Amino acid sequence: MTTGVRSMSQKTTKVKEKPKPFLLPAYCKGCGRCIAACVKGCITPG
């Protein structure tokens, strides 16, 4: 007999890919705001 409810092993999950940040050099003023805003610390002055 089935109840119509899926068990944990039968559930499917979608992995939603997060958008990757990028910088546009044409808009860079050299102010450093993006560096300060980056919580991971992966942006460095170039």
DSSP file (Angstrom, degrees, kcal/mol; ACC not computed):
  #  RESIDUE AA STRUCTURE BP1 BP2  ACC     N-H-->O    O-->H-N    N-H-->O    O-->H-N    TCO  KAPPA ALPHA  PHI   PSI    X-CA   Y-CA   Z-CA
    1    1 A M              0   0    0      0, 0.0     2,-0.4     0, 0.0     0, 0.0   0.000 360.0 360.0 360.0 136.8    0.0    0.0    0.0
    2    2 A T        -     0   0    0      1,-0.1     0, 0.0     2,-0.0     0, 0.0  -0.873 360.0-158.4-113.8 149.0    1.3    3.5   -0.8
    3    3 A T        -     0   0    0     -2,-0.4     3,-0.1     2,-0.3    -1,-0.1   0.546  42.0-116.8 -99.2  -9.9    0.4    6.7    0.9
    4    4 A G  S    S+     0   0    0      1,-0.3     2,-0.5     0, 0.0    -2,-0.0   0.440  80.8 116.6  85.8  -1.5    1.4    9.0   -1.9
    5    5 A V        -     0   0    0      0, 0.0    -1,-0.3     0, 0.0    -2,-0.3  -0.885  63.8-130.4-103.6 129.4    4.1   10.6    0.3
    6    6 A R        -     0   0    0     -2,-0.5     2,-0.1    -3,-0.1     5,-0.0  -0.510  16.4-130.8 -78.1 143.5    7.7   10.2   -0.8
    7    7 A S    >>  -     0   0    0     -2,-0.2     3,-1.2     1,-0.1     4,-0.9  -0.385  33.9 -96.6 -82.2 171.4   10.3    9.0    1.6
    8    8 A M  G >4 S+     0   0    0      1,-0.3     3,-0.6     2,-0.2    -1,-0.1   0.859 124.0  55.5 -58.1 -37.5   13.5   10.8    2.0
    9    9 A S  G 34 S+     0   0    0      1,-0.2    -1,-0.3     3,-0.0    -3,-0.0   0.714 108.1  49.1 -71.6 -18.7   15.3    8.5   -0.4
   10   10 A Q  G <4 S+     0   0    0     -3,-1.2    -1,-0.2     2,-0.1    -2,-0.2   0.605  86.2 104.0 -95.5 -13.7   12.8    9.2   -3.1
   11   11 A K    <<  -     0   0    0     -4,-0.9     2,-0.4    -3,-0.6    -3,-0.0  -0.436  59.4-148.3 -71.8 140.9   12.8   13.0   -3.0
   12   12 A T        -     0   0    0     -2,-0.1     2,-0.4     2,-0.0    -2,-0.1  -0.875   9.1-159.8-108.0 144.4   14.7   14.8   -5.7
   13   13 A T        -     0   0    0     -2,-0.4     2,-0.5     2,-0.0    -2,-0.0  -0.965  10.0-139.9-124.3 141.0   16.4   18.1   -5.1
   14   14 A K        -     0   0    0     -2,-0.4     2,-0.7     2,-0.0    -2,-0.0  -0.821  13.8-139.9 -95.9 135.9   17.5   20.7   -7.6
   15   15 A V        -     0   0    0     -2,-0.5     2,-0.6     2,-0.0    -2,-0.0  -0.865  15.9-150.5 -95.7 115.4   20.8   22.3   -7.1
   16   16 A K        -     0   0    0     -2,-0.7     2,-0.4     1,-0.0    -2,-0.0  -0.769  12.0-135.8 -90.1 120.2   20.4   26.0   -7.9
   17   17 A E        -     0   0    0     -2,-0.6     3,-0.0     1,-0.1    -1,-0.0  -0.596  17.0-131.6 -77.8 130.4   23.7   27.4   -9.2
   18   18 A K        -     0   0    0     -2,-0.4     2,-0.1     1,-0.1    -1,-0.1  -0.563  27.5-104.4 -79.1 143.0   24.5   30.8   -7.7
   19   19 A P        -     0   0    0      0, 0.0    -1,-0.1     0, 0.0     0, 0.0  -0.427  34.1-125.1 -66.0 142.1   25.5   33.6  -10.1
   20   20 A K        -     0   0    0     -2,-0.1     2,-0.0     1,-0.0    -3,-0.0  -0.755  23.5-121.9 -90.6 130.8   29.2   34.3  -10.1
   21   21 A P        -     0   0    0      0, 0.0     2,-0.3     0, 0.0    -1,-0.0  -0.357  33.1-179.0 -69.5 150.7   30.2   37.9   -9.4
   22   22 A F        -     0   0    0     -2,-0.0     2,-0.4     2,-0.0     0, 0.0  -0.985  19.3-133.1-147.5 156.3   32.2   39.7  -12.0
   23   23 A L        -     0   0    0     -2,-0.3     3,-0.1     5,-0.0     5,-0.0  -0.867   9.1-142.3-112.4 144.7   33.8   43.2  -12.3
   24   24 A L    >   -     0   0    0     -2,-0.4     3,-2.0     1,-0.1     4,-0.5  -0.902   7.2-159.8-106.0 105.4   33.6   45.4  -15.3
   25   25 A P  G >  S+     0   0    0      0, 0.0     3,-1.0     0, 0.0    -1,-0.1   0.785  88.5  66.2 -56.1 -28.9   37.0   47.2  -15.7
   26   26 A A  G 3  S+     0   0    0      1,-0.2    -2,-0.0    -3,-0.1    -3,-0.0   0.777 105.5  43.4 -64.5 -24.9   35.4   49.9  -17.8
   27   27 A Y  G <  S+     0   0    0     -3,-2.0     2,-0.3     2,-0.0    -1,-0.2   0.434  85.9 119.3 -99.3  -0.4   33.3   51.0  -14.8
   28   28 A C    <   +     0   0    0     -3,-1.0    -5,-0.0    -4,-0.5     0, 0.0  -0.502  33.5 177.0 -72.9 127.7   36.1   50.9  -12.2
   29   29 A K        -     0   0    0     -2,-0.3    -1,-0.2     0, 0.0    -3,-0.0   0.456  48.6-116.3-103.0  -6.5   36.9   54.2  -10.6
   30   30 A G  S    S+     0   0    0      1,-0.0    -2,-0.1     0, 0.0     0, 0.0   0.692  74.5 132.5  79.3  18.8   39.5   52.7   -8.3
   31   31 A C        -     0   0    0      1,-0.1    -3,-0.0     4,-0.0    -1,-0.0   0.741  62.3-134.2 -78.0 -22.7   37.5   53.6   -5.2
   32   32 A G     >  +     0   0    0      3,-0.0     4,-2.1    12,-0.0     5,-0.2   0.527  64.8 128.6  84.0   5.6   37.9   50.1   -3.5
   33   33 A R  H  > S+     0   0    0      1,-0.2     4,-2.0     2,-0.2     5,-0.1   0.873  72.9  52.7 -63.1 -36.4   34.2   49.8   -2.6
   34   34 A C  H  > S+     0   0    0      2,-0.2     4,-1.1     1,-0.2    -1,-0.2   0.881 108.3  51.1 -66.8 -36.3   34.0   46.3   -4.2
   35   35 A I  H  4 S+     0   0    0      1,-0.2     3,-0.4     2,-0.2     8,-0.2   0.921 112.4  45.8 -65.4 -44.3   37.1   45.2   -2.2
   36   36 A A  H  < S+     0   0    0     -4,-2.1    -1,-0.2     1,-0.2    -2,-0.2   0.824 113.0  50.8 -67.4 -31.8   35.6   46.4    1.0
   37   37 A A  H  < S+     0   0    0     -4,-2.0     2,-0.8    -5,-0.2    -1,-0.2   0.655  82.9 101.7 -82.2 -16.2   32.2   44.8    0.2
   38   38 A C    ><  -     0   0    0     -4,-1.1     3,-0.7    -3,-0.4     5,-0.1  -0.586  52.6-168.8 -75.9 108.2   33.6   41.3   -0.7
   39   39 A V  T 3  S+     0   0    0     -2,-0.8    -1,-0.2     1,-0.2    -4,-0.0   0.739  85.8  52.3 -71.0 -22.2   32.9   39.2    2.4
   40   40 A K  T 3  S-     0   0    0     -3,-0.1    -1,-0.2     0, 0.0    -2,-0.1   0.611 102.8-131.0 -88.3 -13.2   35.2   36.4    1.1
   41   41 A G    <   +     0   0    0     -3,-0.7    -2,-0.1    -6,-0.2    -6,-0.1   0.786  66.4 129.9  71.1  27.7   38.2   38.7    0.6
   42   42 A C        +     0   0    0     -7,-0.0     2,-0.5     2,-0.0    -1,-0.1   0.474  46.5  84.0 -96.3  -1.2   38.8   37.4   -2.9
   43   43 A I        +     0   0    0     -8,-0.2    -5,-0.1    -9,-0.1     3,-0.0  -0.888  56.7 177.2-102.5 128.9   39.0   40.8   -4.7
   44   44 A T        -     0   0    0     -2,-0.5     2,-0.1     2,-0.0   -12,-0.0  -0.924  39.3 -91.7-126.6 153.4   42.3   42.5   -4.6
   45   45 A P              0   0    0      0, 0.0     0, 0.0     0, 0.0     0, 0.0  -0.392 360.0 360.0 -63.6 140.8   43.4   45.8   -6.1
   46   46 A G              0   0    0     -2,-0.1    -3,-0.0    -3,-0.0    -2,-0.0   0.463 360.0 360.0-104.5 360.0   44.9   45.2   -9.5
